[in-house]
Amino acid sequence: MKIPTAILTLIVGILITLASLWVSQNNGVLLPIAAAAEAAEIDRLFAAMMAIATGLFLLVQGALLYSLLAFRRKPDDETDADPVHGNVSLEIVWTAIPAMLVLWLGIYSFDVYQSIDSVGTMGSHNMAHQHGDMEMVAVENGPDAARLTADQGALSPDSLSQAVATEAVEPLQVNVDGLQYAWLFTYPDTGIISGELHLPVNRPVTLNITARDVIHAFWVPEFRLKQDAVPGQVTHLNFQPTEEGVYPVICAELCGAYHGAMKTRSIVHSGAEYQAWVDSQLVASQSRETMAQSVDSMSPLEHHVAAMGMPHHLHDLSPHQSDLAQAGNSHSES
C-alpha cells in the first residue's frame, strides 16, 4: 500500500522535530558548567539555535539523499531528464521560512544580550528593582498582596524573602582594564587592584570594561559572558555568580602577537572567603604604604644600610654611627 505524500511528509516533519528537540535538550557535553544566573537564559538561546540548526541539517541532508536515490539515472537510460522551469511557491517557502527564523533569532538574541549588557537594560539591576517593588507591596498591603504580586511576577511565594534580601545587596562594582597582554581588575569601593577577578557567590556584579590600547574581549565561558573592551569607551556586564570555583578569563579578540597568552582567572568565593581576601589585600596595601613612607623618611645612611641588607636600624648603631647618620640627615635637609 502506497502512503499518501501528505501523510508521509507529516511523519517526516514530526520525526525531524522530535530529533531536533532531543538534540537541543541533550547538548550539555558541548558546554562547560553554568556558574552564573544569566547562564540559564543564554543556554536556552543556545538550545533554540541547536534545535533550528539540527532541523535544517536533517531537512537539507535528507532532501539530498532522497534526490540521489529517487532521481538517479536508470541503467541503459540515455534520455534527458524532464525540463524544470522553476517553482515559485517552493522558492517563496524556502526563502520566507529561513528569513522568519533569522528574524526571530535576532530579536531573541538581542533581548538576551540586553539583559546582561549596559545601563538601562534588564539584567541584575532590573531584577533588584522588581524585588523592591514586591517589598513595597508587602509593606503597604500586607503579605497576602505580596504573595499575589509574586505569583503575577513569576516569583514563587517561597522566593519572595530571597527577592527582598537581594534588594538590600548592592551590586559589586569592578572596573576591568584590558591591555596587551593582561587584565587588571579595580574595586572602587576598596581601592584594591588585582590581576585576578575575585567575586563573592550569589551577589550581583557589574563589570565596567574598557581597554588601554587595542580592542580586547572579556570572556568567561562558565558565566556565558563575552564583552568587547574598547579603548575610550566603557561597556558593561551585569550578572550574578552562583557557583564557587575557579574559572578562566580569556581574551576573545585578536589583540597582538601574544593574544593567546592573555589569560587570567575568575575566582568565586563564599561570602566569608571573599571578605578574607579583601581583608588580606587591604593589609598588604597598608603594609606597602607604611614601607613606602618609611623609605621616604630614611636618611641617606639608612638607605645605604637597607641596600646592603643589614638588619640594623639607626637606633641599633653605635654612637659614632648614629652621629654620622644625624650628620647625613642634616646634610640632606640643607
C-alpha positions as CSV (number, residue, x, y, z in Angstrom):
1,M,0.0,0.0,0.0
2,K,1.4,3.4,-1.0
3,I,1.4,6.0,1.7
4,P,-0.1,9.3,0.6
5,T,2.5,12.1,0.1
6,A,0.8,14.4,2.6
7,I,0.9,11.8,5.4
8,L,4.5,10.8,4.6
9,T,5.5,14.5,4.7
10,L,3.8,14.9,8.1
11,I,5.5,11.8,9.5
12,V,8.9,13.0,8.3
13,G,8.2,16.5,9.8
14,I,7.3,15.0,13.2
15,L,10.5,12.9,13.2
16,I,12.7,15.8,12.3
17,T,11.0,18.0,15.0
18,L,11.5,15.3,17.7
19,A,15.1,14.7,16.7
20,S,15.8,18.5,16.8
21,L,14.2,18.9,20.2
22,W,16.2,15.9,21.6
23,V,19.5,17.3,20.4
24,S,18.6,20.8,21.8
25,Q,17.9,19.3,25.3
26,N,20.9,17.0,25.3
27,N,23.8,19.1,24.3
28,G,25.3,19.5,27.8
29,V,28.5,17.9,26.7
30,L,29.1,20.9,24.4
31,L,29.0,23.5,27.2
32,P,31.0,24.0,30.4
33,I,29.2,24.2,33.7
34,A,26.8,27.2,34.2
35,A,28.3,29.3,37.0
36,A,26.1,32.4,36.7
37,A,22.4,33.1,37.0
38,E,22.3,34.6,33.5
39,A,23.9,31.5,32.0
40,A,20.5,29.7,32.0
41,E,19.0,32.3,29.7
42,I,21.9,32.1,27.3
43,D,21.8,28.3,27.4
44,R,18.1,28.4,26.4
45,L,19.1,30.6,23.4
46,F,21.8,28.1,22.5
47,A,19.3,25.2,22.8
48,A,16.9,27.1,20.5
49,M,19.6,27.6,17.9
50,M,20.7,24.0,18.2
51,A,17.1,22.8,17.6
52,I,16.8,25.0,14.5
53,A,20.2,24.1,13.1
54,T,19.5,20.4,13.7
55,G,16.2,20.5,11.9
56,L,17.6,22.4,8.9
57,F,20.6,20.0,8.7
58,L,18.3,16.9,8.7
59,L,15.9,18.5,6.2
60,V,18.7,19.6,3.7
61,Q,20.7,16.3,4.0
62,G,17.5,14.3,3.8
63,A,16.5,16.1,0.6
64,L,19.9,15.5,-0.9
65,L,19.9,11.8,-0.1
66,Y,16.3,11.4,-1.4
67,S,17.3,13.1,-4.6
68,L,20.3,10.9,-5.1
69,L,18.2,7.8,-4.7
70,A,14.9,8.7,-6.3
71,F,16.3,10.6,-9.3
72,R,19.4,8.7,-10.1
73,R,19.9,7.6,-13.8
74,K,18.5,4.2,-14.6
75,P,20.7,1.6,-16.3
76,D,20.6,1.9,-20.1
77,D,18.6,5.1,-19.9
78,E,20.2,7.6,-22.3
79,T,17.3,10.1,-22.3
80,D,17.4,13.6,-20.9
81,A,15.5,14.4,-17.7
82,D,12.3,16.4,-17.9
83,P,13.0,20.2,-18.1
84,V,12.1,22.2,-15.0
85,H,11.4,25.9,-15.3
86,G,11.2,26.7,-11.5
87,N,8.6,26.5,-8.8
88,V,7.6,29.9,-7.5
89,S,5.7,28.6,-4.5
90,L,8.6,26.4,-3.3
91,E,11.0,29.3,-3.7
92,I,8.8,31.6,-1.6
93,V,8.6,28.9,1.1
94,W,12.3,28.2,1.3
95,T,13.0,31.9,1.4
96,A,10.3,33.0,3.8
97,I,10.9,30.3,6.5
98,P,14.7,31.0,6.9
99,A,14.0,34.7,6.9
100,M,11.5,34.4,9.7
101,L,13.8,32.1,11.7
102,V,16.7,34.5,11.4
103,L,14.5,37.5,12.4
104,W,13.2,35.6,15.4
105,L,16.7,34.6,16.5
106,G,17.9,38.1,16.1
107,I,15.2,39.5,18.3
108,Y,15.6,36.8,20.9
109,S,19.4,37.2,20.9
110,F,19.1,41.0,21.3
111,D,16.8,40.6,24.2
112,V,19.2,38.2,25.9
113,Y,22.1,40.5,25.2
114,Q,20.4,43.5,26.7
115,S,19.7,41.5,29.9
116,I,23.4,41.3,30.6
117,D,24.8,44.4,28.8
118,S,24.6,48.1,29.6
119,V,22.9,50.5,31.9
120,G,19.1,50.8,31.3
121,T,18.6,47.2,30.3
122,M,17.1,44.3,32.2
123,G,20.0,42.4,33.9
124,S,20.5,42.1,37.6
125,H,19.5,45.7,38.3
126,N,16.1,45.2,36.8
127,M,15.6,42.1,39.0
128,A,16.6,44.1,42.0
129,H,14.0,46.7,41.2
130,Q,11.4,44.0,40.7
131,H,12.2,42.6,44.1
132,G,12.0,46.1,45.6
133,D,8.5,46.6,44.1
134,M,7.3,43.4,45.8
135,E,8.8,44.5,49.1
136,M,6.8,47.8,48.9
137,V,3.7,45.8,48.2
138,A,4.3,43.7,51.2
139,V,4.8,46.8,53.4
140,E,1.8,48.7,52.1
141,N,-0.8,45.9,51.6
142,G,0.4,43.0,53.7
143,P,1.9,39.6,53.0
144,D,-1.2,38.3,51.0
145,A,-0.8,41.1,48.5
146,A,2.9,40.4,48.3
147,R,2.2,36.8,47.6
148,L,-0.3,37.7,44.9
149,T,2.3,40.1,43.3
150,A,4.9,37.3,43.5
151,D,2.6,35.0,41.6
152,Q,1.8,37.6,38.9
153,G,5.5,38.5,38.6
154,A,6.7,34.9,38.1
155,L,8.3,34.7,41.5
156,S,7.1,32.0,43.8
157,P,6.0,32.8,47.3
158,D,8.9,30.8,48.6
159,S,11.4,33.0,46.8
160,L,9.8,36.3,48.0
161,S,12.0,36.5,51.0
162,Q,15.1,35.8,48.9
163,A,14.0,38.6,46.5
164,V,13.6,41.1,49.3
165,A,17.0,40.1,50.7
166,T,18.5,40.5,47.2
167,E,17.3,44.1,47.1
168,A,19.4,45.0,50.1
169,V,22.6,43.9,48.4
170,E,24.2,46.5,46.1
171,P,25.9,45.1,43.0
172,L,29.7,44.8,43.4
173,Q,31.3,47.3,41.1
174,V,34.5,46.1,39.3
175,N,36.4,48.1,36.7
176,V,38.0,45.9,34.2
177,D,41.0,47.1,32.2
178,G,42.3,45.2,29.2
179,L,45.9,45.9,28.0
180,Q,48.5,44.0,26.0
181,Y,48.6,41.3,27.4
182,A,46.9,41.3,30.8
183,W,43.7,42.0,32.6
184,L,43.5,44.5,35.6
185,F,40.6,44.5,38.0
186,T,40.0,47.5,40.2
187,Y,37.5,47.5,43.1
188,P,36.4,51.2,43.5
189,D,34.8,50.7,47.0
190,T,38.1,49.4,48.5
191,G,40.8,50.6,46.0
192,I,42.1,47.1,45.6
193,I,43.8,46.4,42.2
194,S,44.3,42.7,41.3
195,G,45.4,40.7,38.3
196,E,42.6,38.2,39.1
197,L,38.9,38.7,39.3
198,H,37.7,37.8,42.8
199,L,33.9,37.7,43.4
200,P,31.5,36.6,46.1
201,V,29.0,34.0,45.3
202,N,25.3,34.9,44.9
203,R,25.9,38.7,44.8
204,P,25.1,40.8,41.8
205,V,28.2,42.1,40.0
206,T,28.6,45.0,37.5
207,L,31.7,44.9,35.3
208,N,32.7,48.3,33.8
209,I,35.0,47.2,30.9
210,T,37.5,49.3,28.9
211,A,40.9,48.9,27.2
212,R,44.1,51.0,27.2
213,D,45.5,50.2,23.8
214,V,43.6,48.0,21.3
215,I,40.3,46.2,21.3
216,H,40.1,43.1,23.6
217,A,37.2,40.9,24.6
218,F,36.4,39.8,28.1
219,W,35.2,36.2,28.1
220,V,34.4,33.7,30.9
221,P,32.8,30.6,29.3
222,E,31.3,29.3,32.6
223,F,29.5,32.6,33.0
224,R,28.4,32.6,29.4
225,L,29.7,36.2,29.2
226,K,31.7,37.8,26.4
227,Q,32.0,41.6,26.0
228,D,34.3,43.8,24.0
229,A,36.8,46.0,25.8
230,V,37.1,49.2,23.6
231,P,39.7,52.0,24.1
232,G,38.0,55.2,25.2
233,Q,34.6,53.5,25.8
234,V,33.1,51.7,28.8
235,T,31.0,48.7,28.2
236,H,29.1,46.8,31.0
237,L,28.2,43.3,32.1
238,N,25.6,42.7,34.8
239,F,25.5,39.1,36.2
240,Q,25.4,37.1,39.4
241,P,27.8,34.2,40.0
242,T,26.1,31.2,41.5
243,E,28.8,28.5,41.8
244,E,32.0,28.7,43.8
245,G,35.1,27.8,41.8
246,V,38.0,28.9,39.6
247,Y,37.2,29.8,36.0
248,P,39.4,31.1,33.2
249,V,39.2,34.7,31.9
250,I,40.2,34.7,28.3
251,C,40.7,37.5,25.7
252,A,38.4,36.5,22.7
253,E,39.6,39.3,20.4
254,L,42.9,39.0,18.4
255,C,44.9,41.8,20.0
256,G,48.5,41.2,19.1
257,A,51.4,38.7,18.9
258,Y,50.8,37.3,22.5
259,H,47.0,37.3,22.3
260,G,46.9,33.6,23.2
261,A,48.7,34.3,26.5
262,M,46.2,37.0,27.6
263,K,44.6,34.8,30.3
264,T,43.8,35.1,34.0
265,R,41.4,33.6,36.5
266,S,38.0,34.5,38.0
267,I,37.7,33.1,41.5
268,V,34.2,32.9,43.0
269,H,34.4,32.7,46.8
270,S,31.9,32.1,49.6
271,G,31.0,35.3,51.4
272,A,33.4,34.6,54.3
273,E,36.3,33.7,51.9
274,Y,35.7,36.8,49.8
275,Q,35.8,39.0,52.9
276,A,39.0,37.3,54.0
277,W,40.6,38.0,50.6
278,V,39.5,41.7,50.7
279,D,41.0,42.0,54.2
280,S,44.3,40.4,53.2
281,Q,44.6,42.8,50.2
282,L,43.9,45.8,52.4
283,V,46.5,44.6,54.9
284,A,49.0,44.1,52.1
285,S,48.2,47.6,50.7
286,Q,48.6,49.2,54.1
287,S,52.0,47.4,54.6
288,R,53.2,48.7,51.2
289,E,52.2,52.2,52.1
290,T,53.9,52.0,55.5
291,M,57.0,50.7,53.9
292,A,57.0,53.4,51.3
293,Q,56.5,56.1,54.0
294,S,59.4,54.5,56.0
295,V,61.6,54.5,53.0
296,D,60.8,58.2,52.2
297,S,61.7,59.2,55.8
298,M,65.0,57.3,55.9
299,S,68.3,59.2,55.9
300,P,71.0,58.5,53.3
301,L,72.9,56.3,55.8
302,E,69.7,54.3,56.5
303,H,69.1,53.9,52.7
304,H,72.7,52.6,52.4
305,V,72.2,50.2,55.3
306,A,68.9,48.9,53.8
307,A,70.6,48.5,50.4
308,M,73.4,46.5,52.0
309,G,70.8,44.1,53.5
310,M,71.9,44.8,57.1
311,P,69.3,44.1,59.7
312,H,70.2,47.1,61.9
313,H,68.2,50.3,62.2
314,L,69.8,53.6,63.3
315,H,68.8,53.2,66.9
316,D,70.9,50.0,67.0
317,L,74.0,51.7,65.6
318,S,77.0,52.7,67.7
319,P,77.1,56.3,69.0
320,H,79.7,57.2,66.3
321,Q,77.5,55.7,63.6
322,S,74.5,57.5,65.0
323,D,76.4,60.8,64.8
324,L,77.2,60.1,61.2
325,A,73.6,59.4,60.5
326,Q,72.4,62.6,62.1
327,A,75.1,64.5,60.1
328,G,73.8,62.8,57.0
329,N,70.2,63.9,57.9
330,S,71.4,67.5,58.4
331,H,73.3,67.5,55.1
332,S,70.2,66.1,53.2
333,E,67.9,68.7,54.8
334,S,70.3,71.6,53.9
